[in-house]
Amino acid sequence: MRVLSISTLFPNPSHPAFGNFVRNQMLAVTAIDEVDLTIISPVGIPP
């Protein structure tokens, strides 16, 4: 099964603890056999 996760709440180098709950959920999804996970975490630039 292919899973796509799009979330602006995800840890990144400038905020390593930001959105850890999303990271933990996606790690749990990858524990399921036959799961191909792609994560997109766009970083917005304020106007």
PDBQT receptor file of N, H, CA, C and O in Angstrom, charges set to zero:
ATOM      1  N   MET A   1       0.846  -1.161   0.000  1.00  0.00    +0.000 N 
ATOM      2  CA  MET A   1       0.000   0.000   0.000  1.00  0.00    +0.000 C 
ATOM      3  C   MET A   1       0.898   1.234   0.000  1.00  0.00    +0.000 C 
ATOM      4  O   MET A   1       1.900   1.287   0.714  1.00  0.00    +0.000 OA
ATOM      5  N   ARG A   2       0.528   2.218  -0.805  1.00  0.00    +0.000 N 
ATOM      6  H   ARG A   2      -0.285   2.176  -1.385  1.00  0.00    +0.000 HD
ATOM      7  CA  ARG A   2       1.274   3.473  -0.856  1.00  0.00    +0.000 C 
ATOM      8  C   ARG A   2       0.518   4.529  -0.064  1.00  0.00    +0.000 C 
ATOM      9  O   ARG A   2      -0.688   4.705  -0.241  1.00  0.00    +0.000 OA
ATOM     10  N   VAL A   3       1.236   5.236   0.817  1.00  0.00    +0.000 N 
ATOM     11  H   VAL A   3       2.216   5.093   0.961  1.00  0.00    +0.000 HD
ATOM     12  CA  VAL A   3       0.636   6.255   1.671  1.00  0.00    +0.000 C 
ATOM     13  C   VAL A   3       1.390   7.561   1.452  1.00  0.00    +0.000 C 
ATOM     14  O   VAL A   3       2.620   7.592   1.450  1.00  0.00    +0.000 OA
ATOM     15  N   LEU A   4       0.632   8.634   1.268  1.00  0.00    +0.000 N 
ATOM     16  H   LEU A   4      -0.367   8.609   1.270  1.00  0.00    +0.000 HD
ATOM     17  CA  LEU A   4       1.208   9.962   1.132  1.00  0.00    +0.000 C 
ATOM     18  C   LEU A   4       0.749  10.801   2.310  1.00  0.00    +0.000 C 
ATOM     19  O   LEU A   4      -0.450  10.935   2.556  1.00  0.00    +0.000 OA
ATOM     20  N   SER A   5       1.702  11.365   3.039  1.00  0.00    +0.000 N 
ATOM     21  H   SER A   5       2.676  11.256   2.840  1.00  0.00    +0.000 HD
ATOM     22  CA  SER A   5       1.400  12.246   4.168  1.00  0.00    +0.000 C 
ATOM     23  C   SER A   5       1.896  13.641   3.827  1.00  0.00    +0.000 C 
ATOM     24  O   SER A   5       3.072  13.843   3.524  1.00  0.00    +0.000 OA
ATOM     25  N   ILE A   6       0.964  14.617   3.882  1.00  0.00    +0.000 N 
ATOM     26  H   ILE A   6       0.009  14.453   4.128  1.00  0.00    +0.000 HD
ATOM     27  CA  ILE A   6       1.321  16.012   3.651  1.00  0.00    +0.000 C 
ATOM     28  C   ILE A   6       0.997  16.763   4.935  1.00  0.00    +0.000 C 
ATOM     29  O   ILE A   6      -0.161  16.834   5.346  1.00  0.00    +0.000 OA
ATOM     30  N   SER A   7       2.019  17.320   5.562  1.00  0.00    +0.000 N 
ATOM     31  H   SER A   7       2.959  17.262   5.229  1.00  0.00    +0.000 HD
ATOM     32  CA  SER A   7       1.814  18.010   6.832  1.00  0.00    +0.000 C 
ATOM     33  C   SER A   7       2.832  19.122   7.001  1.00  0.00    +0.000 C 
ATOM     34  O   SER A   7       4.029  18.921   6.799  1.00  0.00    +0.000 OA
ATOM     35  N   THR A   8       2.342  20.301   7.375  1.00  0.00    +0.000 N 
ATOM     36  H   THR A   8       1.370  20.464   7.539  1.00  0.00    +0.000 HD
ATOM     37  CA  THR A   8       3.260  21.400   7.688  1.00  0.00    +0.000 C 
ATOM     38  C   THR A   8       3.799  21.265   9.106  1.00  0.00    +0.000 C 
ATOM     39  O   THR A   8       4.719  21.979   9.503  1.00  0.00    +0.000 OA
ATOM     40  N   LEU A   9       3.213  20.336   9.867  1.00  0.00    +0.000 N 
ATOM     41  H   LEU A   9       2.465  19.755   9.544  1.00  0.00    +0.000 HD
ATOM     42  CA  LEU A   9       3.684  20.068  11.227  1.00  0.00    +0.000 C 
ATOM     43  C   LEU A   9       4.577  18.838  11.190  1.00  0.00    +0.000 C 
ATOM     44  O   LEU A   9       4.102  17.707  11.294  1.00  0.00    +0.000 OA
ATOM     45  N   PHE A  10       5.865  19.068  11.044  1.00  0.00    +0.000 N 
ATOM     46  H   PHE A  10       6.251  19.986  10.960  1.00  0.00    +0.000 HD
ATOM     47  CA  PHE A  10       6.821  17.956  10.975  1.00  0.00    +0.000 C 
ATOM     48  C   PHE A  10       8.181  18.494  11.383  1.00  0.00    +0.000 C 
ATOM     49  O   PHE A  10       8.525  19.621  11.025  1.00  0.00    +0.000 OA
ATOM     50  N   PRO A  11       8.962  17.721  12.122  1.00  0.00    +0.000 N 
ATOM     51  CA  PRO A  11      10.287  18.199  12.538  1.00  0.00    +0.000 C 
ATOM     52  C   PRO A  11      11.159  18.576  11.332  1.00  0.00    +0.000 C 
ATOM     53  O   PRO A  11      11.104  17.938  10.281  1.00  0.00    +0.000 OA
ATOM     54  N   ASN A  12      11.956  19.617  11.513  1.00  0.00    +0.000 N 
ATOM     55  H   ASN A  12      12.000  20.136  12.367  1.00  0.00    +0.000 HD
ATOM     56  CA  ASN A  12      12.902  20.025  10.478  1.00  0.00    +0.000 C 
ATOM     57  C   ASN A  12      14.159  20.544  11.177  1.00  0.00    +0.000 C 
ATOM     58  O   ASN A  12      14.149  20.719  12.396  1.00  0.00    +0.000 OA
ATOM     59  N   PRO A  13      15.220  20.789  10.448  1.00  0.00    +0.000 N 
ATOM     60  CA  PRO A  13      16.481  21.196  11.094  1.00  0.00    +0.000 C 
ATOM     61  C   PRO A  13      16.368  22.439  11.982  1.00  0.00    +0.000 C 
ATOM     62  O   PRO A  13      17.048  22.523  13.005  1.00  0.00    +0.000 OA
ATOM     63  N   SER A  14      15.528  23.399  11.610  1.00  0.00    +0.000 N 
ATOM     64  H   SER A  14      14.976  23.330  10.779  1.00  0.00    +0.000 HD
ATOM     65  CA  SER A  14      15.429  24.602  12.428  1.00  0.00    +0.000 C 
ATOM     66  C   SER A  14      14.495  24.423  13.631  1.00  0.00    +0.000 C 
ATOM     67  O   SER A  14      14.602  25.161  14.610  1.00  0.00    +0.000 OA
ATOM     68  N   HIS A  15      13.582  23.450  13.563  1.00  0.00    +0.000 N 
ATOM     69  H   HIS A  15      13.495  22.850  12.767  1.00  0.00    +0.000 HD
ATOM     70  CA  HIS A  15      12.658  23.148  14.670  1.00  0.00    +0.000 C 
ATOM     71  C   HIS A  15      12.578  21.627  14.856  1.00  0.00    +0.000 C 
ATOM     72  O   HIS A  15      11.593  21.019  14.439  1.00  0.00    +0.000 OA
ATOM     73  N   PRO A  16      13.578  21.006  15.465  1.00  0.00    +0.000 N 
ATOM     74  CA  PRO A  16      13.633  19.544  15.545  1.00  0.00    +0.000 C 
ATOM     75  C   PRO A  16      12.532  18.903  16.395  1.00  0.00    +0.000 C 
ATOM     76  O   PRO A  16      12.257  17.714  16.235  1.00  0.00    +0.000 OA
ATOM     77  N   ALA A  17      11.898  19.661  17.292  1.00  0.00    +0.000 N 
ATOM     78  H   ALA A  17      12.121  20.627  17.422  1.00  0.00    +0.000 HD
ATOM     79  CA  ALA A  17      10.842  19.079  18.128  1.00  0.00    +0.000 C 
ATOM     80  C   ALA A  17       9.447  19.442  17.623  1.00  0.00    +0.000 C 
ATOM     81  O   ALA A  17       8.448  19.060  18.233  1.00  0.00    +0.000 OA
ATOM     82  N   PHE A  18       9.373  20.168  16.528  1.00  0.00    +0.000 N 
ATOM     83  H   PHE A  18      10.184  20.478  16.032  1.00  0.00    +0.000 HD
ATOM     84  CA  PHE A  18       8.106  20.632  15.983  1.00  0.00    +0.000 C 
ATOM     85  C   PHE A  18       7.343  19.487  15.328  1.00  0.00    +0.000 C 
ATOM     86  O   PHE A  18       7.861  18.849  14.411  1.00  0.00    +0.000 OA
ATOM     87  N   GLY A  19       6.129  19.217  15.779  1.00  0.00    +0.000 N 
ATOM     88  H   GLY A  19       5.708  19.735  16.524  1.00  0.00    +0.000 HD
ATOM     89  CA  GLY A  19       5.288  18.196  15.165  1.00  0.00    +0.000 C 
ATOM     90  C   GLY A  19       5.740  16.769  15.405  1.00  0.00    +0.000 C 
ATOM     91  O   GLY A  19       5.532  15.908  14.550  1.00  0.00    +0.000 OA
ATOM     92  N   ASN A  20       6.351  16.499  16.544  1.00  0.00    +0.000 N 
ATOM     93  H   ASN A  20       6.520  17.198  17.239  1.00  0.00    +0.000 HD
ATOM     94  CA  ASN A  20       6.811  15.128  16.823  1.00  0.00    +0.000 C 
ATOM     95  C   ASN A  20       5.670  14.117  16.818  1.00  0.00    +0.000 C 
ATOM     96  O   ASN A  20       5.887  12.947  16.502  1.00  0.00    +0.000 OA
ATOM     97  N   PHE A  21       4.456  14.549  17.164  1.00  0.00    +0.000 N 
ATOM     98  H   PHE A  21       4.280  15.499  17.421  1.00  0.00    +0.000 HD
ATOM     99  CA  PHE A  21       3.333  13.618  17.167  1.00  0.00    +0.000 C 
ATOM    100  C   PHE A  21       3.043  13.113  15.752  1.00  0.00    +0.000 C 
ATOM    101  O   PHE A  21       2.675  11.951  15.578  1.00  0.00    +0.000 OA
ATOM    102  N   VAL A  22       3.201  13.965  14.747  1.00  0.00    +0.000 N 
ATOM    103  H   VAL A  22       3.499  14.909  14.888  1.00  0.00    +0.000 HD
ATOM    104  CA  VAL A  22       2.997  13.530  13.362  1.00  0.00    +0.000 C 
ATOM    105  C   VAL A  22       4.098  12.548  12.972  1.00  0.00    +0.000 C 
ATOM    106  O   VAL A  22       3.835  11.526  12.339  1.00  0.00    +0.000 OA
ATOM    107  N   ARG A  23       5.323  12.867  13.355  1.00  0.00    +0.000 N 
ATOM    108  H   ARG A  23       5.537  13.697  13.869  1.00  0.00    +0.000 HD
ATOM    109  CA  ARG A  23       6.454  11.969  13.069  1.00  0.00    +0.000 C 
ATOM    110  C   ARG A  23       6.226  10.600  13.696  1.00  0.00    +0.000 C 
ATOM    111  O   ARG A  23       6.451   9.574  13.055  1.00  0.00    +0.000 OA
ATOM    112  N   ASN A  24       5.778  10.585  14.955  1.00  0.00    +0.000 N 
ATOM    113  H   ASN A  24       5.596  11.418  15.476  1.00  0.00    +0.000 HD
ATOM    114  CA  ASN A  24       5.535   9.310  15.640  1.00  0.00    +0.000 C 
ATOM    115  C   ASN A  24       4.418   8.516  14.963  1.00  0.00    +0.000 C 
ATOM    116  O   ASN A  24       4.509   7.293  14.857  1.00  0.00    +0.000 OA
ATOM    117  N   GLN A  25       3.379   9.190  14.509  1.00  0.00    +0.000 N 
ATOM    118  H   GLN A  25       3.305  10.183  14.595  1.00  0.00    +0.000 HD
ATOM    119  CA  GLN A  25       2.289   8.500  13.812  1.00  0.00    +0.000 C 
ATOM    120  C   GLN A  25       2.784   7.888  12.509  1.00  0.00    +0.000 C 
ATOM    121  O   GLN A  25       2.418   6.763  12.169  1.00  0.00    +0.000 OA
ATOM    122  N   MET A  26       3.615   8.625  11.781  1.00  0.00    +0.000 N 
ATOM    123  H   MET A  26       3.912   9.539  12.057  1.00  0.00    +0.000 HD
ATOM    124  CA  MET A  26       4.112   8.107  10.508  1.00  0.00    +0.000 C 
ATOM    125  C   MET A  26       5.100   6.961  10.724  1.00  0.00    +0.000 C 
ATOM    126  O   MET A  26       5.161   6.036   9.914  1.00  0.00    +0.000 OA
ATOM    127  N   LEU A  27       5.869   7.015  11.806  1.00  0.00    +0.000 N 
ATOM    128  H   LEU A  27       5.819   7.767  12.464  1.00  0.00    +0.000 HD
ATOM    129  CA  LEU A  27       6.741   5.875  12.133  1.00  0.00    +0.000 C 
ATOM    130  C   LEU A  27       5.901   4.637  12.439  1.00  0.00    +0.000 C 
ATOM    131  O   LEU A  27       6.287   3.526  12.077  1.00  0.00    +0.000 OA
ATOM    132  N   ALA A  28       4.767   4.815  13.098  1.00  0.00    +0.000 N 
ATOM    133  H   ALA A  28       4.454   5.718  13.392  1.00  0.00    +0.000 HD
ATOM    134  CA  ALA A  28       3.883   3.681  13.388  1.00  0.00    +0.000 C 
ATOM    135  C   ALA A  28       3.306   3.107  12.097  1.00  0.00    +0.000 C 
ATOM    136  O   ALA A  28       3.133   1.893  11.984  1.00  0.00    +0.000 OA
ATOM    137  N   VAL A  29       3.009   3.959  11.134  1.00  0.00    +0.000 N 
ATOM    138  H   VAL A  29       3.150   4.945  11.227  1.00  0.00    +0.000 HD
ATOM    139  CA  VAL A  29       2.487   3.482   9.850  1.00  0.00    +0.000 C 
ATOM    140  C   VAL A  29       3.536   2.636   9.137  1.00  0.00    +0.000 C 
ATOM    141  O   VAL A  29       3.207   1.624   8.519  1.00  0.00    +0.000 OA
ATOM    142  N   THR A  30       4.802   3.053   9.222  1.00  0.00    +0.000 N 
ATOM    143  H   THR A  30       5.070   3.875   9.723  1.00  0.00    +0.000 HD
ATOM    144  CA  THR A  30       5.850   2.290   8.535  1.00  0.00    +0.000 C 
ATOM    145  C   THR A  30       6.113   0.941   9.192  1.00  0.00    +0.000 C 
ATOM    146  O   THR A  30       6.752   0.077   8.592  1.00  0.00    +0.000 OA
ATOM    147  N   ALA A  31       5.629   0.749  10.418  1.00  0.00    +0.000 N 
ATOM    148  H   ALA A  31       5.109   1.451  10.905  1.00  0.00    +0.000 HD
ATOM    149  CA  ALA A  31       5.801  -0.545  11.083  1.00  0.00    +0.000 C 
ATOM    150  C   ALA A  31       4.906  -1.617  10.447  1.00  0.00    +0.000 C 
ATOM    151  O   ALA A  31       5.133  -2.812  10.637  1.00  0.00    +0.000 OA
ATOM    152  N   ILE A  32       3.904  -1.188   9.703  1.00  0.00    +0.000 N 
ATOM    153  H   ILE A  32       3.720  -0.218   9.549  1.00  0.00    +0.000 HD
ATOM    154  CA  ILE A  32       3.010  -2.126   9.018  1.00  0.00    +0.000 C 
ATOM    155  C   ILE A  32       3.717  -2.631   7.767  1.00  0.00    +0.000 C 
ATOM    156  O   ILE A  32       4.256  -1.845   6.989  1.00  0.00    +0.000 OA
ATOM    157  N   ASP A  33       3.711  -3.929   7.583  1.00  0.00    +0.000 N 
ATOM    158  H   ASP A  33       3.273  -4.567   8.215  1.00  0.00    +0.000 HD
ATOM    159  CA  ASP A  33       4.346  -4.513   6.396  1.00  0.00    +0.000 C 
ATOM    160  C   ASP A  33       3.669  -4.007   5.126  1.00  0.00    +0.000 C 
ATOM    161  O   ASP A  33       2.477  -3.698   5.115  1.00  0.00    +0.000 OA
ATOM    162  N   GLU A  34       4.444  -3.934   4.082  1.00  0.00    +0.000 N 
ATOM    163  H   GLU A  34       5.412  -4.185   4.091  1.00  0.00    +0.000 HD
ATOM    164  CA  GLU A  34       3.971  -3.571   2.752  1.00  0.00    +0.000 C 
ATOM    165  C   GLU A  34       3.447  -2.140   2.650  1.00  0.00    +0.000 C 
ATOM    166  O   GLU A  34       2.596  -1.855   1.807  1.00  0.00    +0.000 OA
ATOM    167  N   VAL A  35       3.939  -1.241   3.493  1.00  0.00    +0.000 N 
ATOM    168  H   VAL A  35       4.630  -1.473   4.178  1.00  0.00    +0.000 HD
ATOM    169  CA  VAL A  35       3.561   0.172   3.402  1.00  0.00    +0.000 C 
ATOM    170  C   VAL A  35       4.738   0.951   2.843  1.00  0.00    +0.000 C 
ATOM    171  O   VAL A  35       5.850   0.897   3.368  1.00  0.00    +0.000 OA
ATOM    172  N   ASP A  36       4.470   1.678   1.766  1.00  0.00    +0.000 N 
ATOM    173  H   ASP A  36       3.566   1.722   1.339  1.00  0.00    +0.000 HD
ATOM    174  CA  ASP A  36       5.460   2.554   1.151  1.00  0.00    +0.000 C 
ATOM    175  C   ASP A  36       5.028   3.981   1.471  1.00  0.00    +0.000 C 
ATOM    176  O   ASP A  36       4.073   4.488   0.883  1.00  0.00    +0.000 OA
ATOM    177  N   LEU A  37       5.730   4.634   2.406  1.00  0.00    +0.000 N 
ATOM    178  H   LEU A  37       6.506   4.222   2.884  1.00  0.00    +0.000 HD
ATOM    179  CA  LEU A  37       5.341   5.951   2.902  1.00  0.00    +0.000 C 
ATOM    180  C   LEU A  37       6.166   7.051   2.251  1.00  0.00    +0.000 C 
ATOM    181  O   LEU A  37       7.391   6.959   2.171  1.00  0.00    +0.000 OA
ATOM    182  N   THR A  38       5.479   8.093   1.786  1.00  0.00    +0.000 N 
ATOM    183  H   THR A  38       4.484   8.167   1.852  1.00  0.00    +0.000 HD
ATOM    184  CA  THR A  38       6.113   9.306   1.295  1.00  0.00    +0.000 C 
ATOM    185  C   THR A  38       5.602  10.450   2.149  1.00  0.00    +0.000 C 
ATOM    186  O   THR A  38       4.394  10.604   2.328  1.00  0.00    +0.000 OA
ATOM    187  N   ILE A  39       6.516  11.256   2.677  1.00  0.00    +0.000 N 
ATOM    188  H   ILE A  39       7.497  11.132   2.531  1.00  0.00    +0.000 HD
ATOM    189  CA  ILE A  39       6.131  12.383   3.503  1.00  0.00    +0.000 C 
ATOM    190  C   ILE A  39       6.541  13.673   2.795  1.00  0.00    +0.000 C 
ATOM    191  O   ILE A  39       7.685  13.831   2.369  1.00  0.00    +0.000 OA
ATOM    192  N   ILE A  40       5.578  14.590   2.680  1.00  0.00    +0.000 N 
ATOM    193  H   ILE A  40       4.649  14.461   3.026  1.00  0.00    +0.000 HD
ATOM    194  CA  ILE A  40       5.852  15.919   2.146  1.00  0.00    +0.000 C 
ATOM    195  C   ILE A  40       5.577  16.907   3.263  1.00  0.00    +0.000 C 
ATOM    196  O   ILE A  40       4.480  16.940   3.820  1.00  0.00    +0.000 OA
ATOM    197  N   SER A  41       6.571  17.705   3.585  1.00  0.00    +0.000 N 
ATOM    198  H   SER A  41       7.463  17.678   3.132  1.00  0.00    +0.000 HD
ATOM    199  CA  SER A  41       6.437  18.683   4.643  1.00  0.00    +0.000 C 
ATOM    200  C   SER A  41       6.851  20.049   4.117  1.00  0.00    +0.000 C 
ATOM    201  O   SER A  41       7.998  20.465   4.283  1.00  0.00    +0.000 OA
ATOM    202  N   PRO A  42       5.904  20.750   3.478  1.00  0.00    +0.000 N 
ATOM    203  CA  PRO A  42       6.258  22.047   2.916  1.00  0.00    +0.000 C 
ATOM    204  C   PRO A  42       6.556  23.065   4.013  1.00  0.00    +0.000 C 
ATOM    205  O   PRO A  42       5.893  23.100   5.049  1.00  0.00    +0.000 OA
ATOM    206  N   VAL A  43       7.560  23.884   3.762  1.00  0.00    +0.000 N 
ATOM    207  H   VAL A  43       8.099  23.855   2.921  1.00  0.00    +0.000 HD
ATOM    208  CA  VAL A  43       7.922  24.949   4.695  1.00  0.00    +0.000 C 
ATOM    209  C   VAL A  43       7.557  26.263   4.022  1.00  0.00    +0.000 C 
ATOM    210  O   VAL A  43       8.155  26.648   3.017  1.00  0.00    +0.000 OA
ATOM    211  N   GLY A  44       6.565  26.947   4.588  1.00  0.00    +0.000 N 
ATOM    212  H   GLY A  44       6.079  26.634   5.404  1.00  0.00    +0.000 HD
ATOM    213  CA  GLY A  44       6.102  28.190   4.008  1.00  0.00    +0.000 C 
ATOM    214  C   GLY A  44       7.034  29.349   4.318  1.00  0.00    +0.000 C 
ATOM    215  O   GLY A  44       7.729  29.363   5.334  1.00  0.00    +0.000 OA
ATOM    216  N   ILE A  45       7.027  30.301   3.431  1.00  0.00    +0.000 N 
ATOM    217  H   ILE A  45       6.463  30.289   2.606  1.00  0.00    +0.000 HD
ATOM    218  CA  ILE A  45       7.793  31.530   3.635  1.00  0.00    +0.000 C 
ATOM    219  C   ILE A  45       6.780  32.650   3.858  1.00  0.00    +0.000 C 
ATOM    220  O   ILE A  45       5.941  32.906   2.994  1.00  0.00    +0.000 OA
ATOM    221  N   PRO A  46       6.852  33.322   5.012  1.00  0.00    +0.000 N 
ATOM    222  CA  PRO A  46       5.887  34.387   5.265  1.00  0.00    +0.000 C 
ATOM    223  C   PRO A  46       5.998  35.511   4.237  1.00  0.00    +0.000 C 
ATOM    224  O   PRO A  46       7.087  35.810   3.748  1.00  0.00    +0.000 OA
ATOM    225  N   PRO A  47       4.868  36.128   3.916  1.00  0.00    +0.000 N 
ATOM    226  CA  PRO A  47       4.902  37.204   2.909  1.00  0.00    +0.000 C 
ATOM    227  C   PRO A  47       5.677  38.416   3.395  1.00  0.00    +0.000 C 
ATOM    228  O   PRO A  47       5.798  39.403   2.669  1.00  0.00    +0.000 OA
TER     229      PRO A  47
